[in-house]
Structure formats: C-alpha cells, structure tokens
Amino acid sequence: MDLKEKELIYRLNRDEKLSEAEYSELIKGRDEEAAVLLANLAAEKRKAVFGDAVYTRGLIEISSNCRNNCLYCGIRRDNQNAKRYRLTKEEIISCADEGYGLGFRTFVLQGGEDPYYTDDVLCGIVSAIKCGHPDCAVTLSMGERSKGSYRKLYDAGADRYLLRHETADAEHYFKLHPKEMSFENRMRCLRDLRETGYQVGCGFMVGSPFQTDETLAGDLKFIELFRPEMCGIGPFIPHHDTPFAKEKAGTVELTLFLLSVIRLILPKVLLPATTALGTVDPDGREKGILAGANVVMPNLSPKEVRKKYELYDNKICTGEESAQCSKCLEARMRSVGYRLVVDRGDAPGFK
Ligand code: SAH
C-alpha cells in the first residue's frame, strides 16, 4: 500500500467524502495490506454502531416467474430451461410462521417481476404477515413498480424495499439489461420508494460484465449521495442459460474490499453478507461480516422450490430445511465472534 492509498483510507475513516476520481484510485491502488487496514477500520465503525449484533432476515423467494430479461439473471424471461413456480399466499404465510418460530423478526419477500402479484394480491400477503406478526418487519424485493403501487404496499404494512440500482452508470446499465428496461426508471423507483417512506436498499453486483474501476467509483458516489438504509452487494456469478454464461465471476477479494469501503462511507448502513458471497467462497459470509457487513439472510423458502430460484449457478443452501439454514448461519456467525439477534433490526434512527 502506498502513502496515497493509506491517506484515502484514513480520510474515509474520518468521514470525509472522496471524489469519484479518488474512489477509483482507492480501488485501483488496493492490495492485501490496504484490505486488512480497511477491514479493521470498518469493523471498528460497525462495532461502535451495532456492537457484536448481526441482524438476520428470513428470505422467502416467492416467484421464479419474471417478465424481465436481465442479461445476467437465471430466471430471465427468455430462459426456457428455468423452472417456474410461484408461492400462494398460504404458502408464504406458512414460511413466515415457521420463520417466526426460528427467531426471525424480518421477512424479505423477493421474486421475479411476476404479474400475478398485483397490488391487491401482494397487499393481501403483506397485511396478513403483519397481522399475524405485528412485531415483525416486512421487506419487499419485487422489482420495479409504479409509485402508486409502492404507496399501496407501504400502506398495507411493508416497511422496507430492496431494489439494487445494479450500476450507477447509464451506459453500463444498458449493457446489462434489454433495451426495454431503463436506468432512468430504476432510479425513479428508488426515489419513489424513498419519498413513500420506506427504508430503502440499493446495491450492485461486483464483477458484473463491463464493470470497471470507474463504474464502481460511480456506484460508491451514488451510495454516498443517496444514503440508502440498506445496501446489497455480492459477486456476479454466471448462470449457464444466460447470455453471460461465459463471463467471469466477481471475486471475493473485491467484494470484501467494497463492503469495507461502504461501511466507512455509511457507518450505520445495513449491509448483508450475501448468499452470492457464500457461493463463491464457502466462508464468504463470515469473511463478509469481518469486512464490515452486519446482516445475513438465510433462506426460508420451501425446500421444494429452492433449486428453482436459480439466479446464478451453484447457489448454496438449496438442499436444507429452514431450521438447518438458520442454525448453520448462527454457528458461522458465532465462529467469528458475532451473534445473531432476535430483532427487527431497523436502520438506526429510522422511525
Ligand atoms: N426482481 C427483483 C429481484 C431481483 S433478484 C428486482 O428486480 O429487484 C435480486 C438481485 O440478485 C438482483 O438485483 C441482482 O443484483 C442479483 N442477481 C441476479 N442475477 C445474478 C447473478 N447472475 N449473479 C449474482 N447476482 C445476481
């Protein structure tokens, strides 16, 4: 690590903002020594805000049907080999009930953009979960919808919404998505979600095709300015039935580095150690926590459908029961000195 790199890291640690050019220098100049320093500073910051608590979210993958055709995603519309399913309201409620018994106080409903989940259907599901478990938060991750739809879902009780921006560079966005999708609409959705009152999560894949140190610097600047309550980043992993089948996966090393940088930019952010990180490295999630993450999202989907929600190849945790998944993660967190807490885990200062 040269002096310049060290100075950039310490400036971040003092809550100074870097320019986009400096963010890209920071990324380009990284080495193991820089990564260790960053991770230590990030862990200190995270400890000051959250202590040794790691929040846990029960992920319910409600549908593998999708009207979109994102070039990286295994459940894209044109993938004829994708196995399609959708969970009914009753199935989703029963996953949440089981999760409640396992100590989850946040449920994340994620899925492809499946037109079956109209506002009425999805509002009915959200309000049924909130009615059964008033002490729980519901997070939605159901893609792009209208502002009116976001408002109805919020009024039905949804607390948070995850919508990764995917990349803050319009041209890069265009290379990852079919032409009928737009960067402007993605950004519009994030603004609408914020204005509606949600705790909002953005994020991106690390090592996605055509990504550069400069586009990553743009992502960091976007995160610094948008100040999301949550931020999901994980390595891109190719899926064999997509146009990006032959592309290289993102690395653990860069993902961990960026997790630490994001923790320093936004000390209070809710930052998951993602399943994708656990897929590219068997100890990826533990390493993610040590680099500054403070959230894990074990799978609560019914075992029968887990393999079908295949966004990328070799996804982990598709053979286990929910109870096994949550026990396993609990042990993994304990092994690195952290503990999973039974708590909604809202963004500090929110509500
Ligand atoms: N339909 C919802 C949920 C998408 S899946 C939405 O549009 O927000 C959640 C995230 O998985 C995506 O935002 C994307 O960043 C990530 N993802 C999709 N395909 C992936 C792949 N091949 N490798 C790694 N992450 C992927």
Residues whose N, C-alpha, C, O or C-beta is under 5 A from the ligand:
A	BS01	SAH	Y72 C73 G74 G111 G112 E113 S141 M142 G143 L162 L163 R164 M205 P235 F236 I237 P238 H239 A276 L311 Y312
